[in-house]
């Protein structure tokens, strides 16, 4: 056999092995059952309040951050 045929056979074998591995991985992941959505965090809907006190001035600046 010449070198081109050997490379083609090896490339085909690697391709088939990768395809079978992918199918096995998909089957294992599918076997886990129904996918559920991620839990919603209640803290993401709350806002934070930050107060800055300026030097030399007794006033406070309050900002609402979302």
C-alpha positions, -999 to 999 in steps of 0.1 A, spaced: 0 0 0 12 34 -7 14 61 20 -17 80 8 -40 50 14 -25 44 49 -31 81 58 -67 79 45 -74 47 65 -60 62 97 -79 94 92 -111 75 86 -106 54 117 -100 84 138 -131 101 124 -152 71 132 -138 68 168 -145 105 174 -181 102 160 -188 72 182 -174 90 212 -196 120 205 -227 98 202 -218 81 235 -213 114 253 -247 127 240 -264 96 251 -249 98 286 -259 135 289 -294 128 276 -297 99 301 -295 123 330 -331 133 325 -351 165 320 -332 198 321 -344 222 347 -339 260 345 -314 276 368 -328 290 401 -336 326 401 -318 346 427 -339 371 446 -310 394 453 -307 402 416 -340 422 418 -329 443 448 -312 476 445 -283 489 466 -279 523 481 -245 539 484 -239 571 504 -209 594 498 -199 620 524 -180 648 508 -151 662 528 -155 698 540 -192 696 533 -217 679 557 -240 668 529 -243 632 518 -250 622 483 -271 591 480 -272 571 448 -294 542 439 -275 515 420 -294 488 400 
